[in-house]
């Protein structure tokens, strides 16, 4: 038997994860059935609210980054042609900006 079956997650944790995934992915059902389950399991409204806030933050952050990439590519489509320059072998090195994998939610909760 695999390790994931040896210690299954508590159903309330599964429901919280599913709720977050539904919200972050813009699923048509929005995770409302998970909310019903979480209420049945006795999960506090404040805990559910935290999961909802984090999931929405991740969804919104993802959309903003996708929009920025699109806008940059769209802008390049109308930019004047650039003169051809000698190839710089260091031009494609990645530059790391900032240290966080994500920004905190509006209330200050970490999503990392």
ChimeraX attribute file (.defattr): number of C-alpha atoms within 10 A of each C-alpha:
attribute: neighborCount
match mode: 1-to-1
recipient: residues
	/A:1	5
	/A:2	6
	/A:3	7
	/A:4	8
	/A:5	8
	/A:6	8
	/A:7	8
	/A:8	9
	/A:9	11
	/A:10	8
	/A:11	12
	/A:12	17
	/A:13	12
	/A:14	14
	/A:15	20
	/A:16	21
	/A:17	15
	/A:18	17
	/A:19	24
	/A:20	25
	/A:21	19
	/A:22	20
	/A:23	23
	/A:24	22
	/A:25	14
	/A:26	14
	/A:27	11
	/A:28	9
	/A:29	11
	/A:30	17
	/A:31	21
	/A:32	13
	/A:33	12
	/A:34	21
	/A:35	18
	/A:36	11
	/A:37	15
	/A:38	22
	/A:39	13
	/A:40	10
	/A:41	12
	/A:42	9
	/A:43	15
	/A:44	10
	/A:45	12
	/A:46	9
	/A:47	12
	/A:48	17
	/A:49	11
	/A:50	15
	/A:51	20
	/A:52	20
	/A:53	20
	/A:54	23
	/A:55	23
	/A:56	20
	/A:57	22
	/A:58	22
	/A:59	17
	/A:60	13
	/A:61	16
	/A:62	15
	/A:63	12
	/A:64	12
	/A:65	11
	/A:66	12
	/A:67	12
	/A:68	12
	/A:69	12
	/A:70	12
	/A:71	12
	/A:72	11
	/A:73	12
	/A:74	11
	/A:75	10
	/A:76	11
	/A:77	10
	/A:78	8
	/A:79	9
	/A:80	7
	/A:81	8
	/A:82	6
	/A:83	6
	/A:84	6
	/A:85	6
	/A:86	6
	/A:87	7
	/A:88	7
	/A:89	7
	/A:90	7
	/A:91	7
	/A:92	7
	/A:93	7
	/A:94	7
	/A:95	6
	/A:96	6
	/A:97	6
	/A:98	7
	/A:99	6
	/A:100	8
	/A:101	8
	/A:102	14
	/A:103	14
	/A:104	15
	/A:105	17
	/A:106	10
	/A:107	9
	/A:108	9
	/A:109	14
	/A:110	12
	/A:111	15
	/A:112	10
